[in-house]
């Protein structure tokens, strides 16, 4: 054991000074709270972004392919489904699903109430895996009987509550066109995505019904919905998809369809960075205060070591090793605090949110252990680098004055 590590261990674990002990404990608590808050902040931001992103992706997909025209309404422009394009798209390792659909605005009338909605028509190839997780009552549409499927509809809980409807009820839906058309539907299921823009706008029905209402030719659809395997590469996937798109079609990513939501999610990264910087500053200030007090309290010891021939750097290392012990203890407690609260929330959903404001009913948490490791390493390195400056106070202490001061 070196001189510096031996002395630092003695003053760390066997010191009898009460004032410095208090300051040291405050510094440890500061590091513990700082790291715990940083871990929880990152975990909550990541969990929040994941939950919102998955809600939007689950409903709208990752990429939308439409007819290349100037139509910006909810009424889909028809084009003939292209099996060759579907096959080429599915050959890409990034594309996992290609599903046709169409949208058509309408007005629901029920219980003397009316509600403007957009009917999203899907077919038997639609992936219901996400919708099954969001079902509040009933079930998804069964396309085994295509005729019966045209009479079924799925509503959001928001729309069902406003119109006072439940599973099994019947309703009339009017489609504004020439001539005006109306259809009676039976409610097959009620879902809750949790995103106001979706729940207030869309209902789910049959693609073939929209085809009939619009007098489209057989095989015509309104749009394609594509899912990708890695959302972080959705822009790359969209660019590669453009290379194989027929000339009359174009693509939009989900970020382009819902720019306000995704820009808001990106702002959360800025908030988390600000939080991390503030917490590191707090931890550094606590450790600087503790180190300065420990150096001043041991002025006579420093003078004695200098008189015995110890160099300034050796004495500095004593206090830096001491600080490392203290920072390590603070990091250990901080990890226990942050991970403990995070895992508790993951298992119990104890802390709740207002879904109308936050799109979900509980605080989501997602741990990334690479981030946790980097937080620990960064806090340790930054604190030690910053502490080198106050430790230089050792070089200003004169052996003669220090011993006389004792």
Secondary structure, DSSP 8 states (H G I E B T S, - for coil): --HHHHHHHHHHHS---HHHHHHHHHHHHHHHHHHHHHHHHHHHHHHHHHHHHHHHHHHH-SEEEEESSS--SSS---EE--HHHHHHHHTSTTEEEEEEEEEEEEEEEETTEEEEEEEEEE-TT---HHHHHHEEEE----TTSHHHHTTEEEEEHHHHHHHT--TT-EEEEEE-SSS-EEEEEEEEEEE--S-HHHHTTEEEEEHHHHHHHTT--TTEESEEEEEES-GGGHHHHHHHHHTTS-TTEEEEEHHHHTHHHHHHHHHHHHHHHHHHHHHHHHHHHHHHHHHHHHHHHTHHHHHHHHHTT--HHHHHHHHHHHHHHHHHHHHHHHHHHHHHHHHHHHHH--SB--HHHHSSSB------HHHHHHHHHHHHHHHHHHHHHHHGGGGG--HHHHHHH-
